[in-house]
Amino acid sequence: MPFTDAVIHEMQRFIDLIPMGVARKTTRDVEFRGYYIPKRNCMGEALARMEIFLLVVTILQNFALEPELPREDLDLRPDVSGIGNLPKPYKMAFIPR
């Protein structure tokens, strides 16, 4: 499982969709309209990581993944737009194990 977790982190690092980043936590304690917001990480981050892990593990346990193109013809560089990096569309076969 540590290897699977490392692969997921590498996939997320490799395709940085929004290079400039989006704020996911407050940088300091904030009071806004009478509400106190302490400095903290995104509250949904742990749930999102767990869901991604379960999805990837389930797919890898039940399917062998094969690209439609020969591996040497795959170009993994994203298309760059003004806002972010967009992965190129590829077709992939999910072959039941």
N, C-alpha and C positions, 0 to 999 in steps of 0.2 A: 503493500500500500504506500510506503514512502516514495517508491519510484513513480507510481501513478500520480501522486500529489506533486512531485517534482515536474513531471511532464505537463500537467495542467498549468502550473506556474510558468513554465517555459513558453507554452502556447500563448498565455496572456501577455507575457513580456514581449514575445516576438511580434505579435500584431497589436501594436499600441493604436487603438482606433482613434483616440483623441489625444494627439501628442502633447498638446498644451495642458492637458489635465482638467479635471473638474473638481471643485472643492467637495470633499466628502465628509469633512469634519470642521468644527469651528477651531480657529487658531488660538482662541482664548475664551474665557468665560464671558458670556454675553447676556445682557438683559434686553428683551425685545417685547414691547407692548405689555409690560408687566409680567412677562414670562422669563424665568431664569433658564438659560441654556448653558450647561457646563461644557468645558472642553472634552470632547469624546470622539471616538471613531464612529463610522457609519453603523447604525444599529442593525441593519440588515446584512452586513458584510458576512458574518459567520453563517447565516442561513443560506446566502447565495453561494458561498464556497462549498458548503455541504451538498447543496442541490447539484451543482456542477460536477462534483466528485461522484455522486451517486449516478448521474446520467452517463458520464464517461465510463465508469466501471461497468455499468449494466450493458452498454453498447459493446465494450471490449470483451466481456464474458460471453456474449451471445453471437457476435458476428466477427468475421474477418473482413477488414476494410481493404479494398483495392481501388486504385484510381482508374478512371476510364482511359486516360492517356498513359503512354509509357512514362516511367518515372523521370527519365532524362529530359522529357519535354515539358515538365512542370516548371512554371515560373512562380516562385513564392513571393516575389516583390509585390507589395500592394499598389493599387492605383492611388495616387495622392490627389486629394481635392483641397479646396481652400479651407475646409473645416477639419478634415481628418484623413486617416488612411483607410481605404476601403479594400477588403480582400477581394481578389478576383474570383468569379464563380467557377466552380469545378464540379464535375459529376463524379460520384463515387459509388461503387457497388458495395452493399452490405450483404456479405455472403454468410448465411446461417452456418454455425459450427455444428 
